[in-house]
């Protein structure tokens, strides 16, 4: 069944793959970026490009109106990670509620997954401080989502804590787990298959209000 999906952060690698996967399955997509002029190649059949700010609830509500579900692949490096991701979490929950969008799937980061109970990948000795600060922004985002009194059915999908492959072809195969690193999976994971998992959770939601690991 065709749906209308709004994708925030559609200009990045994960966002582009999500847009392509959704369109290939017959969904209508609104691709949200800060500056549409920078992404003319996103345009195509089934895709509408609009300007929006994922940290502003008014902007989220405006671009999300009339959609069935939302994906957030947004990220920014020009502001502190915790500031951006927490602001985005609040704005998404507020704006989507106003727009009547009930399902939100966010792309997380593998370094927030646990290697032992209560111990995240980013807590490992020697983990780069800059990368840890970025990862902690995702942790703060998850805390904001969990603390929110919202009717939005949100989900954070976290790929493995490795560099994702942007060139590997789509296989359509993946596994899901809990909040722990799925160490027994394939050594790499592709953006294409991450997009499969994202759109599957839009079409047939299986995980709710949780952090869910995905791996090959």
C-alpha positions in Angstrom: 0.0 0.0 0.0 1.4 3.3 -1.0 2.2 5.8 1.7 3.4 9.4 1.9 6.7 9.6 3.7 8.6 12.8 4.8 12.4 12.3 5.1 14.4 14.8 7.1 18.1 15.0 6.2 17.4 13.6 2.7 20.6 15.0 1.3 23.0 12.7 3.2 24.0 9.1 2.4 21.4 7.5 4.6 18.7 9.9 3.7 19.3 9.5 -0.1 19.1 5.7 0.3 15.9 6.0 2.3 14.3 8.2 -0.4 15.4 5.8 -3.2 14.1 2.7 -1.3 10.8 4.4 -0.5 10.2 5.5 -4.1 11.2 2.1 -5.5 8.4 0.6 -3.4 5.9 3.0 -4.8 5.7 5.5 -1.9 5.5 9.3 -2.3 8.4 11.1 -0.6 9.0 14.6 0.6 12.7 15.1 0.8 13.5 17.8 3.5 16.9 19.6 3.3 18.1 22.9 4.6 18.9 24.2 1.1 17.1 22.6 -1.8 19.3 24.3 -4.4 22.2 22.2 -3.2 20.4 18.9 -4.0 18.8 19.2 -7.5 19.7 15.5 -8.1 17.2 14.4 -5.4 14.4 15.4 -7.7 12.6 12.7 -9.6 9.3 10.8 -10.0 7.6 10.5 -6.6 9.9 12.9 -4.9 9.2 16.5 -3.8 12.1 18.5 -2.4 11.4 21.2 0.3 13.4 23.4 2.7 12.9 22.6 6.3 14.6 22.8 9.7 14.4 19.6 11.8 15.2 21.6 15.0 12.1 23.8 14.7 8.7 22.3 15.5 6.9 24.8 13.3 9.0 23.8 10.3 8.5 20.1 11.0 4.8 20.6 11.3 4.6 22.5 8.0 6.6 20.1 5.9 5.1 16.9 7.5 1.4 17.9 7.0 -0.4 15.3 5.0 2.1 12.5 5.4 1.7 9.0 6.9 5.1 8.6 8.4 8.5 10.3 8.9 12.1 9.3 8.8 14.9 11.3 10.3 18.4 10.9 8.8 19.3 14.5 9.8 22.6 15.5 11.3 24.7 18.6 11.6 28.3 19.2 12.4 28.2 23.0 12.8 26.7 22.8 16.3 27.2 20.6 19.4 25.9 17.1 18.8 23.8 17.0 22.0 22.3 20.4 21.2 21.3 19.3 17.7 19.9 15.9 18.4 18.0 16.9 21.5 16.5 19.9 19.7 15.6 17.7 16.8 14.0 15.1 19.0 11.7 17.7 20.7 10.9 19.4 17.4 10.1 16.2 15.6 7.8 14.9 18.4 6.0 18.3 18.6 5.8 19.1 14.9 4.8 15.6 13.8 2.0 15.5 16.5 0.7 18.8 15.1 0.8 17.4 11.6 -1.0 14.2 12.6 2.0 11.9 11.7 2.0 8.9 14.0 5.1 7.0 13.0 8.7 8.2 13.2 11.8 6.1 12.5 15.2 7.7 13.3 18.6 6.6 12.2 20.9 6.1 15.2 24.6 5.3 15.5 26.2 2.0 16.4 28.5 3.5 19.0 25.6 3.9 21.4 24.9 0.2 21.4 26.1 -1.8 24.4 29.1 -4.2 24.5 28.1 -5.2 28.0 25.1 -4.2 30.2 25.4 -0.5 30.7 28.6 -0.1 28.7 28.3 1.5 25.3 30.8 1.2 22.5 31.7 4.8 23.0 32.7 4.0 26.6 35.6 1.8 25.6 39.1 3.0 26.7 40.7 4.9 23.9 37.6 5.7 22.0 38.2 9.0 20.2 36.9 12.0 22.3 35.5 13.8 19.3 33.6 10.7 18.2 32.5 10.1 21.7 31.0 13.6 22.0 29.1 13.0 18.7 27.8 9.6 20.0 26.7 11.1 23.3 24.5 13.5 21.3 22.6 10.4 20.0 22.4 9.1 23.6 20.9 12.4 24.7 18.4 12.2 21.8 17.3 8.7 22.9 16.9 9.9 26.4 14.7 12.8 25.2 12.6 10.5 23.2 12.1 8.1 26.1 11.2 11.0 28.5 8.7 12.6 26.2 5.0 12.2 26.9 4.1 11.6 23.3 1.7 9.6 21.2 4.2 9.4 18.4 5.3 5.8 17.7 9.0 6.4 17.4 11.9 4.0 16.8 15.7 4.5 16.6 17.5 2.0 14.3 21.2 1.7 15.0 23.5 0.1 12.4 26.7 -1.7 13.4 29.5 0.6 14.9 31.5 0.4 11.6 31.8 2.6 8.6 28.8 1.8 6.4 29.4 0.8 2.8 27.9 3.4 0.4 28.8 1.3 -2.7 27.6 -2.1 -1.8 24.4 -3.2 -3.6 21.1 -3.7 -1.9 20.7 -7.3 -0.7 17.4 -6.8 1.1 18.7 -9.0 4.0 19.3 -7.8 7.5 18.8 -8.9 11.1 17.5 -6.9 14.1 18.3 -7.2 17.7 18.1 -5.2 20.9 20.4 -2.5 22.3 23.5 -4.7 22.1 26.1 -4.8 19.3 25.3 -7.8 17.1 28.9 -9.0 17.0 28.1 -12.2 15.1 26.9 -10.5 12.0 28.6 -9.7 8.7 31.7 -7.6 9.0 30.2 -4.7 7.0 26.7 -3.3 6.4 25.5 -1.1 3.6 23.5 2.1 3.5 21.2 0.3 0.9 20.2 -2.4 3.4 19.9 0.1 6.2 17.3 1.8 4.0 15.5 -1.5 3.5 15.2 -1.8 7.3 13.9 1.8 7.6 11.2 1.4 5.0 10.2 -2.0 6.3 9.6 -0.4 9.7 7.4 2.2 8.0 5.4 -0.4 6.0 5.1 -3.0 8.8 6.1 -1.7 12.2 7.7 -4.3 14.3 9.6 -2.3 16.9 8.2 0.5 19.0 9.7 3.2 21.3 13.0 1.5 21.4 16.6 1.5 20.3 17.0 -1.4 17.9 20.2 -2.7 16.4 20.3 -3.8 12.8 23.1 -5.7 11.1 23.8 -7.9 8.1 
